Amino acid sequence: MAIVGYEWVVIGIIVIAIFVWGPGKIPELARSLGRARKEFEEASKGLTNPSPSSVPRIESAVSDPLIETAHKLSINTQGKTRQEISDEIVKAAQNR
């Protein structure tokens, strides 16, 4: 079976890599590329499906207008995200 097109390119890259880094370095480079790919995929999954622990929580911020407004409306802000606090402020404003 004859080698055509892109196979020659791949073979050429492998030959050049062996000349540049030596045959002992190639497996290490392959492992590094594999780890980088795995980390990239995990990070991509984290962006599309953020876990609750990756969402920042608001503990206390006295000078934050959002927190001040929530406190004026008697909304508990501890352990809630900014979005959750904002949603509760909107609900409270609609009920008034």
DRENTORZA-161882 format. One line per field, with one value per residue: residue in three letters; x, y, z of N, C-alpha, C in turn. Coordinates in steps of 0.001 Angstrom, whole numbers, padded with zeros to 6 digits. Example, Ala and Ser with C-alpha at 12.3 -4.5 7.8 and 13.67 -1.06 7.14 Angstrom:
<vextis>
code (ala, ser)
n.px (013190, 012850)
n.py (-005690, -002250)
n.pz (007800, 007080)
ca.px (012300, 013670)
ca.py (-004500, -001060)
ca.pz (007800, 007140)
c.px (013200, 012900)
c.py (-003300, 000030)
c.pz (007800, 007870)
</vextis>
This chain:
<vextis>
code (met, ala, ile, val, gly, tyr, glu, trp, val, val, ile, gly, ile, ile, val, ile, ala, ile, phe, val, trp, gly, pro, gly, lys, ile, pro, glu, leu, ala, arg, ser, leu, gly, arg, ala, arg, lys, glu, phe, glu, glu, ala, ser, lys, gly, leu, thr, asn, pro, ser, pro, ser, ser, val, pro, arg, ile, glu, ser, ala, val, ser, asp, pro, leu, ile, glu, thr, ala, his, lys, leu, ser, ile, asn, thr, gln, gly, lys, thr, arg, gln, glu, ile, ser, asp, glu, ile, val, lys, ala, ala, gln, asn, arg)
n.px (000850, 000666, 002115, 000546, 000139, -000802, 000348, 003074, 003783, 003369, 005231, 007563, 007544, 007885, 010447, 012005, 011548, 012832, 015480, 015874, 015207, 015990, 015669, 014910, 013501, 011049, 008856, 008392, 007579, 005217, 003689, 003442, 001940, -000398, -001239, -001691, -003789, -005771, -006132, -007085, -009521, -010873, -011027, -012629, -015029, -015628, -016265, -018606, -020327, -020505, -019469, -021116, -019268, -017423, -018609, -018483, -019052, -020826, -019767, -019394, -019731, -019504, -019494, -020666, -023107, -025145, -025302, -025904, -028450, -029855, -029739, -031237, -033703, -034149, -033007, -031301, -027897, -025792, -023702, -024716, -024770, -023962, -025842, -028005, -028667, -029378, -031613, -033387, -033729, -035067, -037449, -038456, -038859, -040854, -042965, -043723)
n.py (-001180, 002162, 005116, 008188, 011766, 013298, 011446, 011412, 013906, 013636, 011608, 012991, 015052, 013536, 012436, 014792, 015682, 013649, 014099, 016667, 016600, 014097, 010507, 009661, 011713, 011982, 010269, 011587, 014138, 013395, 012470, 014876, 016388, 014845, 015153, 017924, 018105, 016651, 018265, 020567, 019623, 019002, 021541, 022768, 021364, 022252, 024908, 024746, 023340, 024502, 023695, 023803, 024540, 026042, 028436, 031714, 032766, 035142, 036441, 038568, 041922, 045052, 047560, 047110, 047874, 046120, 044260, 045974, 046885, 044475, 043946, 046093, 045319, 043211, 040749, 037757, 037376, 035682, 033091, 033060, 033513, 036341, 036512, 035067, 036696, 039038, 038096, 037622, 040222, 041387, 039874, 040686, 043389, 043256, 042292, 044411)
n.pz (000000, -000861, 000475, 000833, 000437, 003345, 005082, 004490, 005414, 008171, 008754, 008040, 009987, 012309, 011843, 011775, 014396, 015852, 015073, 016125, 018950, 019803, 020166, 022755, 023919, 022670, 023664, 026104, 025241, 023932, 026104, 027524, 025695, 025711, 028402, 028417, 026587, 027955, 030264, 028998, 027936, 030338, 031462, 029557, 029898, 032438, 031949, 030465, 032130, 034984, 038246, 041458, 043409, 042012, 041526, 042556, 045894, 047869, 050790, 052714, 052099, 052694, 051408, 048970, 046634, 045813, 047896, 050007, 049206, 049291, 052050, 053020, 052156, 053770, 053001, 053201, 052598, 052913, 051791, 049216, 045645, 043545, 041515, 042587, 044747, 043392, 041955, 044084, 045027, 042870, 042913, 045415, 044911, 042973, 044437, 045990)
ca.px (000000, 001503, 001884, 000218, -000278, -000545, 001209, 004454, 003974, 003491, 006530, 008579, 007557, 008478, 011892, 012591, 011507, 013887, 016759, 015973, 015173, 016526, 014611, 014482, 012651, 009761, 007783, 008110, 006789, 003877, 002980, 003110, 000820, -001587, -001679, -002227, -005099, -006694, -006439, -007914, -010871, -011482, -011352, -013765, -016216, -015907, -016884, -019963, -021102, -019795, -019903, -021496, -018105, -016661, -019332, -018076, -020079, -020683, -019833, -019734, -019152, -020287, -019598, -021245, -024497, -026055, -025445, -026608, -029855, -030419, -029902, -032355, -034929, -034113, -032664, -030075, -026955, -024703, -023643, -025422, -024044, -024489, -027045, -029081, -029057, -030061, -032936, -034241, -034049, -036098, -038702, -038936, -039346, -042098, -044008, -044075)
ca.py (000000, 003344, 006223, 009375, 013013, 013713, 010486, 011869, 015053, 013111, 010931, 014048, 015722, 012595, 012369, 016059, 015691, 012749, 014780, 017850, 016279, 012769, 009510, 009520, 012836, 011884, 009813, 012640, 015148, 012831, 012495, 016272, 016760, 014143, 015827, 019239, 017878, 016232, 019447, 021442, 019052, 019168, 022960, 023044, 020833, 023127, 026141, 024489, 022837, 024896, 023044, 024797, 025012, 026983, 029695, 032491, 033092, 036413, 036248, 039870, 043061, 046153, 048691, 046668, 048347, 044983, 043712, 046984, 046842, 043232, 044101, 047014, 044562, 042076, 039527, 037142, 037245, 034765, 031842, 033172, 034169, 037666, 036300, 034663, 037897, 039913, 037518, 037852, 041653, 041603, 039301, 041533, 044637, 042977, 042052, 045671)
ca.pz (000000, -001010, 001397, 000047, 001054, 004713, 005773, 004313, 006298, 009533, 008826, 008031, 011295, 013268, 011566, 012218, 015856, 016337, 014884, 016987, 020380, 020077, 020317, 024153, 024309, 021978, 024553, 027080, 024543, 023692, 027397, 027811, 024826, 026222, 029637, 028055, 025960, 029011, 031059, 028172, 027888, 031661, 031610, 028674, 030558, 033564, 031468, 030008, 033264, 036196, 039476, 042455, 044155, 041205, 041476, 043726, 046876, 048540, 052240, 053276, 051398, 053247, 050488, 047716, 046538, 045714, 049248, 050805, 048808, 049828, 053499, 053237, 051886, 054709, 052279, 053698, 051485, 053244, 051045, 047939, 044561, 043184, 040715, 043493, 045497, 042442, 041685, 045252, 045065, 041847, 043424, 046479, 044311, 042267, 045434, 046686)
c.px (000894, 001109, 001655, -000047, 000171, 000323, 002676, 004751, 004188, 004843, 007663, 008681, 008194, 009989, 012584, 012621, 012590, 015258, 016929, 016096, 015793, 015407, 014113, 013508, 011241, 008649, 007395, 007265, 005364, 003061, 002552, 001937, -000477, -002136, -002312, -003610, -006148, -007103, -007341, -009347, -011587, -011885, -012546, -015055, -016614, -016580, -018323, -020872, -020408, -020359, -020259, -020305, -017286, -017357, -018978, -019264, -019771, -020808, -020186, -019000, -019991, -020490, -020203, -022719, -025512, -026339, -026221, -028106, -030536, -030658, -031063, -033692, -035039, -033890, -031330, -029142, -025871, -024815, -024336, -024533, -024669, -025788, -028228, -029587, -029847, -031475, -033890, -034629, -035171, -037438, -039306, -039497, -040669, -043257, -044462, -045023)
c.py (001241, 004416, 007476, 010566, 013251, 012727, 010893, 013052, 014583, 012429, 011959, 014761, 014829, 012520, 013639, 016122, 014796, 013403, 015933, 017452, 014937, 011787, 009352, 010594, 012740, 011365, 010865, 013758, 014659, 012835, 013921, 016751, 016102, 014791, 017178, 019097, 017518, 017430, 020412, 020935, 019204, 020622, 023332, 022540, 021719, 024423, 025914, 024019, 023233, 024182, 024117, 025345, 026013, 028338, 030496, 032842, 034438, 036168, 037561, 040947, 044281, 047260, 048312, 047097, 047207, 044410, 044686, 046983, 045607, 043345, 045039, 046313, 043320, 040739, 039023, 036886, 036206, 033458, 031879, 033850, 035531, 037516, 035925, 035863, 038832, 039412, 037765, 039317, 041962, 041062, 040189, 042844, 044407, 042790, 043328, 046494)
c.pz (000000, 000003, 000562, 000953, 002482, 005487, 005666, 005223, 007731, 009714, 008859, 009368, 012345, 013091, 012050, 013745, 016447, 016186, 015864, 018459, 020728, 020363, 021746, 024581, 023723, 022901, 025603, 026461, 024299, 024982, 027745, 026973, 025292, 027479, 029324, 027434, 027011, 029873, 030292, 028130, 029223, 031891, 030745, 029294, 031725, 033150, 031043, 031131, 034567, 037423, 040490, 043230, 043351, 041079, 042719, 044610, 047508, 050040, 052931, 052502, 051766, 052225, 049137, 047650, 046461, 047109, 050132, 050491, 049361, 051324, 053817, 053038, 052779, 053997, 052813, 052516, 051732, 052459, 049696, 046909, 044283, 042393, 041596, 044293, 044597, 042150, 042857, 045389, 044064, 042324, 044517, 045934, 043579, 043237, 046129, 045881)
</vextis>
